[in-house]
Amino acid sequence: MDHTVIPAPIHIIPCVEMFTRLRNLVKRFSVFGWSAIWWQPVTPLSLRLSLRRLLYGSSHPLRIFFSLLQPFPWHFKLSPHQLRPLELKRDPRILLERHDGIFQLRCIPLFEMRDTPLRSVYRLYEYMCTARHSQVQYETEYFYFHSDPARWSVETIPDPKDEDEQRYAFVACIVEALVAAFNWRLSIGLQRDRSRLSFAEMEVNPPRTLVAPQWATSIPPLHEPLELDDTVDRRMTPFVARNIYGANNAHMYSI
């Protein structure tokens, strides 16, 4: 019996190659495939990827997604329903609702474009009052490495004119602490565009020292001490200077 292999006709080879490519393409649409073509971002705002992030990282993905698409006002407003420091300390679970999906939102271009520095400062305020130290680090890095550093300048954070004395003093401390943390990053050559300067380059062009806005430095200390945590080191910080104890700003210093 002749077992000689007969080569396929030449006109069949392109068809086989086409079938192979088509089969690989179909695999990419698999329900279990993480690289499905439908999810690949094709717009500057990465809307499909943004929705995918929210679906996997928030409790109400569609509500949050459509709120991002609502164009007015363009920059999100600070919520008028702000809690006092001890109210946040007593019920830290409230942050799960107030900041649903924040891990993913920080990576979404549309949220980053519409977010504001003052909103970020108030998120830091809530994280510090509830001892969410990892969130303090993530939020500080989000602020520092923001894609629009001109608008997100720590020196031009607007005065919130908060009517609550404790909250107003706390927010002022956070602004001063941010300035100190940003100056530290600049002193080691870490730039806001994530590039790094050598010490030789910094000797030629030393970084400019950032200064806190005037409204933040003019807020007086509290008349009565605000105790958040007795176990935290009480070395002199902007918080201790204003009679606020237990606010840990060490997590603002990260690379």
FENPEGI-V315157 format. One record per backbone hydrogen bond with DSSP energy under -1.0 kcal/mol. CO is the residue of the C=O (numbers start at 1). NH is the residue of the N-H. E is the energy in kcal/mol with one decimal. If there is no record, write none. Layout:
co=CO nh=NH e=E
co=CO nh=NH e=E
This chain:
co=9 nh=12 e=-1.8
co=12 nh=16 e=-2.0
co=13 nh=17 e=-2.3
co=14 nh=18 e=-2.2
co=15 nh=19 e=-2.3
co=16 nh=20 e=-2.4
co=17 nh=21 e=-2.2
co=18 nh=22 e=-2.4
co=19 nh=23 e=-2.5
co=20 nh=24 e=-2.1
co=21 nh=25 e=-2.0
co=22 nh=26 e=-2.3
co=23 nh=27 e=-1.9
co=26 nh=29 e=-1.5
co=27 nh=30 e=-1.7
co=30 nh=33 e=-1.5
co=36 nh=39 e=-1.5
co=37 nh=40 e=-1.4
co=43 nh=46 e=-1.4
co=46 nh=50 e=-2.4
co=47 nh=51 e=-2.4
co=48 nh=52 e=-2.1
co=49 nh=53 e=-2.3
co=50 nh=54 e=-2.2
co=51 nh=55 e=-2.4
co=52 nh=56 e=-1.4
co=53 nh=57 e=-1.3
co=60 nh=64 e=-2.1
co=61 nh=65 e=-2.6
co=62 nh=66 e=-2.5
co=63 nh=67 e=-1.5
co=64 nh=68 e=-1.5
co=65 nh=69 e=-1.0
co=80 nh=82 e=-1.3
co=84 nh=88 e=-1.9
co=85 nh=89 e=-2.1
co=86 nh=90 e=-2.0
co=87 nh=91 e=-1.2
co=91 nh=94 e=-1.5
co=92 nh=95 e=-1.6
co=93 nh=96 e=-1.5
co=94 nh=98 e=-2.2
co=95 nh=99 e=-2.6
co=99 nh=102 e=-1.8
co=101 nh=105 e=-2.6
co=102 nh=106 e=-1.8
co=104 nh=107 e=-1.5
co=105 nh=108 e=-1.6
co=108 nh=112 e=-2.3
co=109 nh=113 e=-2.2
co=110 nh=114 e=-1.3
co=111 nh=115 e=-1.8
co=114 nh=76 e=-2.5
co=116 nh=120 e=-1.7
co=117 nh=121 e=-2.3
co=118 nh=122 e=-2.1
co=119 nh=123 e=-1.7
co=120 nh=124 e=-2.2
co=121 nh=125 e=-2.1
co=122 nh=126 e=-2.0
co=123 nh=127 e=-2.4
co=124 nh=128 e=-2.5
co=125 nh=129 e=-2.0
co=126 nh=130 e=-1.3
co=127 nh=132 e=-2.9
co=128 nh=131 e=-1.1
co=131 nh=133 e=-1.5
co=132 nh=136 e=-1.7
co=133 nh=137 e=-1.8
co=134 nh=138 e=-2.4
co=135 nh=139 e=-2.8
co=136 nh=140 e=-2.0
co=137 nh=141 e=-2.3
co=138 nh=142 e=-2.4
co=139 nh=143 e=-2.2
co=140 nh=144 e=-2.6
co=141 nh=145 e=-2.7
co=143 nh=146 e=-1.1
co=148 nh=152 e=-2.1
co=153 nh=156 e=-1.2
co=164 nh=168 e=-2.5
co=165 nh=169 e=-2.2
co=166 nh=170 e=-2.3
co=167 nh=171 e=-2.6
co=168 nh=172 e=-2.0
co=169 nh=173 e=-2.0
co=170 nh=174 e=-2.0
co=171 nh=175 e=-2.1
co=172 nh=176 e=-2.1
co=173 nh=177 e=-2.6
co=174 nh=178 e=-2.6
co=175 nh=179 e=-2.1
co=176 nh=180 e=-2.0
co=177 nh=181 e=-2.4
co=178 nh=182 e=-2.8
co=179 nh=183 e=-2.4
co=180 nh=184 e=-1.8
co=181 nh=185 e=-2.0
co=182 nh=186 e=-2.4
co=183 nh=187 e=-2.0
co=185 nh=190 e=-2.2
co=186 nh=189 e=-1.4
co=189 nh=197 e=-2.5
co=191 nh=194 e=-1.6
co=195 nh=191 e=-2.6
co=198 nh=202 e=-2.0
co=199 nh=203 e=-1.5
co=200 nh=204 e=-1.2
co=201 nh=205 e=-2.5
co=213 nh=217 e=-1.5
co=214 nh=218 e=-1.2
co=226 nh=245 e=-3.1
co=237 nh=241 e=-2.4
co=239 nh=244 e=-2.7
co=240 nh=243 e=-1.9
co=242 nh=222 e=-1.9
co=243 nh=226 e=-2.6
co=245 nh=228 e=-3.1
co=249 nh=252 e=-1.5
co=250 nh=253 e=-1.6
co=252 nh=254 e=-1.0
